[in-house]
Amino acid sequence: MPKKSGPDAQLLTMHELAVYLHLDEPTVGKLVAAGKIPSLQIERQWRFRRAEIDEWIEQQLVGDDENFADVPDGMKQPLEDLLPDTAIITNLRARTPVHVIEELAARAYTNSWLLDKPWFVGAVVERESLASTAMEGGVAFLHTRAKDKGKIGRPFVVVGRSWEGIEFGAPDGGKTYLFFLLGLKYDRLHLPILGRLARALRNPATIAKLRALSSPDQVRALLLKEDANVRAGLTPDFAPAAFKPTLDRQLRLRAIRRMQQKKVEDAKPIEVKPKKTRARSTKPAVPKLLSGPKTPIAPPRGTVAPVRTVMAKTTAPKTVKK
């Protein structure tokens, strides 16, 4: 198989694959040893290409009919058979991981999809104690390790949304906003359905839409649409690492103007202004005859002021012609 470039060519470790498949590492190790999962060895360490893992999950989904001989009716139908209208909670009241599990399980129990709520809640909590099922981007897929046919009335998927988000142990340290509780009743249905949901939510834009939609009908319609795209092979070939919200139009215009203005200013040549020098006066300097204050200083009392003698200008006598 030719290698792919981009995020799909990412190599996963055994632990990362276990988290990706929502299985424990010993189970993944057994599948690898049996040759059931595509893998390769690099420096004596097992590594897995995510693109090949996704294709393997899809093959499990669209396998031969004999693999589903003992599956009850409805299991091969699209997602609407697993996600009824009443299976979506758009405003979770829970504020802790355990309360989230209890609230989602209560919705399944109220609709008789779940027959043994205490067992189911305990099994999901036990699974979460091994490794959180929360993924990057604010999504978690909750499920049990073991499937008990007698304690689940019918296979179901319950979706819950938290507006504020809940600390659920995601790998990126962020909060989780969308929770999918899977009660699939059969082990062989777990990976195919989980793979469909995981691929449907690979696009951060889809997650953002699910967080913003107001009604359960809108949330369900979008999920069914994305699931149909997955089944038709129309999912994007890459998944951005993080969702970047679009800026407001006015902010974008201001930023563009600032960038253009900066480019214009940078393109202008730098003008070197000459230093200003004081011009020298061409007038001859006039010597100061007297120094000191212009107003005379009065002598102290009891003293006689000196008499300043002023020499009169002498003029030459005029000669009179006779």
KANORJO-V883674 format. One record per residue. N is the residue number from 1. RES is the residue in three letters. PHI is phi in degrees with one decimal (NA if undefined). NEAR is the number of other ideal C-beta (glycine too) atoms within 12 Angstrom. Layout:
n:res:phi:near
N:RES:PHI:NEAR
N:RES:PHI:NEAR
This chain:
n:res:phi:near
1:MET:NA:12
2:PRO:-67.6:9
3:LYS:-74.5:14
4:LYS:-103.2:18
5:SER:-102.6:12
6:GLY:94.2:16
7:PRO:-60.2:21
8:ASP:-68.0:25
9:ALA:-86.2:21
10:GLN:-63.0:24
11:LEU:-92.8:27
12:LEU:-103.5:31
13:THR:-82.0:21
14:MET:-61.6:29
15:HIS:-66.7:22
16:GLU:-64.0:24
17:LEU:-66.8:34
18:ALA:-61.6:29
19:VAL:-67.1:30
20:TYR:-64.0:35
21:LEU:-90.5:37
22:HIS:59.8:37
23:LEU:-128.5:33
24:ASP:-81.7:23
25:GLU:-62.1:22
26:PRO:-58.2:15
27:THR:-65.3:25
28:VAL:-63.5:30
29:GLY:-60.9:21
30:LYS:-65.8:16
31:LEU:-64.7:26
32:VAL:-67.6:29
33:ALA:-62.8:14
34:ALA:-82.1:11
35:GLY:75.0:10
36:LYS:-90.6:19
37:ILE:-117.3:33
38:PRO:-63.3:24
39:SER:-152.0:27
40:LEU:-150.4:19
41:GLN:-109.0:12
42:ILE:-127.1:14
43:GLU:53.9:8
44:ARG:63.6:7
45:GLN:-121.2:15
46:TRP:-72.4:26
47:ARG:-134.2:25
48:PHE:-137.5:35
49:ARG:-79.8:31
50:ARG:-63.3:34
51:ALA:-62.1:29
52:GLU:-68.5:26
53:ILE:-64.9:38
54:ASP:-62.9:39
55:GLU:-65.0:23
56:TRP:-64.1:29
57:ILE:-63.4:34
58:GLU:-64.8:25
59:GLN:-65.3:19
60:GLN:-65.1:27
61:LEU:-71.8:32
62:VAL:-106.3:20
63:GLY:-71.6:19
64:ASP:-67.1:11
65:ASP:-63.3:11
66:GLU:-68.2:9
67:ASN:-70.4:19
68:PHE:-114.3:21
69:ALA:-64.9:13
70:ASP:-98.0:15
71:VAL:-86.9:24
72:PRO:-65.1:19
73:ASP:-63.4:11
74:GLY:101.2:21
75:MET:-73.1:27
76:LYS:-95.8:25
77:GLN:-81.0:20
78:PRO:-61.3:25
79:LEU:-64.9:36
80:GLU:-62.2:19
81:ASP:-74.1:24
82:LEU:-100.2:36
83:LEU:-123.5:40
84:PRO:-67.7:26
85:ASP:-62.5:20
86:THR:-86.1:20
87:ALA:-95.1:36
88:ILE:-120.0:37
89:ILE:-113.8:32
90:THR:-86.8:27
91:ASN:-142.2:19
92:LEU:-67.2:33
93:ARG:-88.2:20
94:ALA:-64.9:29
95:ARG:-124.1:18
96:THR:-129.8:19
97:PRO:-57.5:33
98:VAL:-64.3:21
99:HIS:-67.5:21
100:VAL:-62.6:42
101:ILE:-61.2:41
102:GLU:-65.3:30
103:GLU:-67.7:32
104:LEU:-67.3:43
105:ALA:-65.7:41
106:ALA:-62.9:25
107:ARG:-65.0:36
108:ALA:-68.2:42
109:TYR:-69.8:26
110:THR:-62.1:19
111:ASN:-90.5:25
112:SER:65.3:17
113:TRP:-77.3:33
114:LEU:-112.5:38
115:LEU:-98.0:22
116:ASP:-125.2:22
117:LYS:-67.3:28
118:PRO:-56.8:17
119:TRP:-63.3:22
120:PHE:-65.6:39
121:VAL:-61.1:30
122:GLY:-62.3:22
123:ALA:-67.9:29
124:VAL:-69.3:39
125:VAL:-62.1:26
126:GLU:-62.5:20
127:ARG:-64.6:29
128:GLU:-68.6:30
129:SER:-68.6:17
130:LEU:-75.1:23
131:ALA:-165.5:29
132:SER:-65.0:30
133:THR:-88.4:40
134:ALA:-71.5:33
135:MET:-117.5:35
136:GLU:-64.9:30
137:GLY:101.8:32
138:GLY:94.4:34
139:VAL:-126.5:45
140:ALA:-135.2:47
141:PHE:-115.2:45
142:LEU:-90.1:43
143:HIS:-164.5:41
144:THR:-98.7:35
145:ARG:-77.0:27
146:ALA:-102.2:22
147:LYS:-107.6:24
148:ASP:-121.2:21
149:LYS:-61.9:20
150:GLY:-75.9:12
151:LYS:-106.4:25
152:ILE:-121.3:35
153:GLY:-68.3:22
154:ARG:-152.1:26
155:PRO:-60.6:36
156:PHE:-152.0:39
157:VAL:-134.7:43
158:VAL:-108.2:44
159:VAL:-112.6:44
160:GLY:-128.7:40
161:ARG:-126.2:40
162:SER:-111.3:33
163:TRP:-67.4:21
164:GLU:-84.9:16
165:GLY:86.4:26
166:ILE:-133.3:32
167:GLU:-69.4:22
168:PHE:-126.9:37
169:GLY:80.4:24
170:ALA:-66.8:27
171:PRO:-59.4:22
172:ASP:-85.5:19
173:GLY:79.3:14
174:GLY:-85.4:23
175:LYS:-79.9:26
176:THR:-108.0:38
177:TYR:-115.4:35
178:LEU:-117.2:46
179:PHE:-123.5:48
180:PHE:-116.6:46
181:LEU:-97.7:47
182:LEU:-104.4:47
183:GLY:-120.9:45
184:LEU:-94.3:40
185:LYS:74.0:34
186:TYR:-126.6:28
187:ASP:-61.7:23
188:ARG:-72.3:23
189:LEU:-91.4:35
190:HIS:-63.3:33
191:LEU:-64.0:36
192:PRO:-60.1:35
193:ILE:-69.1:41
194:LEU:-63.0:38
195:GLY:-64.5:33
196:ARG:-63.0:39
197:LEU:-66.1:43
198:ALA:-62.9:39
199:ARG:-71.4:37
200:ALA:-66.2:39
201:LEU:-109.4:39
202:ARG:-72.8:33
203:ASN:-82.2:27
204:PRO:-58.8:28
205:ALA:-65.3:22
206:THR:-65.4:33
207:ILE:-62.8:36
208:ALA:-62.9:23
209:LYS:-65.5:23
210:LEU:-63.1:38
211:ARG:-75.1:32
212:ALA:-99.3:20
213:LEU:-64.3:24
214:SER:-92.4:16
215:SER:-110.2:17
216:PRO:-60.5:25
217:ASP:-62.1:18
218:GLN:-67.4:20
219:VAL:-62.4:32
220:ARG:-64.5:30
221:ALA:-61.7:21
222:LEU:-67.4:33
223:LEU:-63.7:37
224:LEU:-64.9:29
225:LYS:-65.3:24
226:GLU:-66.2:32
227:ASP:-65.3:34
228:ALA:-63.8:21
229:ASN:-64.3:23
230:VAL:-63.4:33
231:ARG:-66.0:25
232:ALA:-89.5:16
233:GLY:74.2:16
234:LEU:-104.1:15
235:THR:-74.7:30
236:PRO:-65.6:22
237:ASP:-81.1:19
238:PHE:-140.5:19
239:ALA:-131.5:29
240:PRO:-56.2:19
241:ALA:-67.0:15
242:ALA:-146.6:16
243:PHE:-81.4:26
244:LYS:-109.5:10
245:PRO:-66.0:13
246:THR:-73.7:11
247:LEU:-78.6:12
248:ASP:-63.7:10
249:ARG:-61.3:10
250:GLN:-63.2:10
251:LEU:-64.8:13
252:ARG:-64.0:13
253:LEU:-63.2:13
254:ARG:-63.1:14
255:ALA:-64.4:15
256:ILE:-65.3:15
257:ARG:-62.1:14
258:ARG:-63.0:14
259:MET:-66.2:14
260:GLN:-65.5:14
261:GLN:-64.2:14
262:LYS:-66.3:13
263:LYS:-63.6:12
264:VAL:-64.2:11
265:GLU:-65.9:12
266:ASP:-69.1:11
267:ALA:-78.6:10
268:LYS:-70.0:10
269:PRO:-69.6:7
270:ILE:-82.9:8
271:GLU:-90.3:6
272:VAL:-97.3:6
273:LYS:-84.0:6
274:PRO:-68.5:6
275:LYS:-73.5:6
276:LYS:-79.9:6
277:THR:-119.1:6
278:ARG:-76.2:6
279:ALA:-71.9:7
280:ARG:-78.6:7
281:SER:-76.9:8
282:THR:-93.0:6
283:LYS:-73.2:7
284:PRO:-67.1:6
285:ALA:-72.3:8
286:VAL:-98.4:7
287:PRO:-69.0:7
288:LYS:-86.8:8
289:LEU:-77.2:6
290:LEU:-118.4:10
291:SER:-115.8:7
292:GLY:105.3:9
293:PRO:-68.4:8
294:LYS:-70.5:8
295:THR:-85.4:7
296:PRO:-66.7:11
297:ILE:-95.2:9
298:ALA:-70.0:9
299:PRO:-71.0:11
300:PRO:-66.2:8
301:ARG:-65.7:7
302:GLY:87.0:6
303:THR:-117.6:8
304:VAL:-99.5:8
305:ALA:-68.5:12
306:PRO:-65.2:8
307:VAL:-90.8:7
308:ARG:-85.2:8
309:THR:-92.6:6
310:VAL:-111.7:6
311:MET:-81.4:6
312:ALA:-75.6:6
313:LYS:-70.9:6
314:THR:-96.7:6
315:THR:-116.1:6
316:ALA:-69.6:6
317:PRO:-66.0:6
318:LYS:-80.7:6
319:THR:-92.3:6
320:VAL:-100.6:5
321:LYS:-81.8:4
322:LYS:-83.7:3
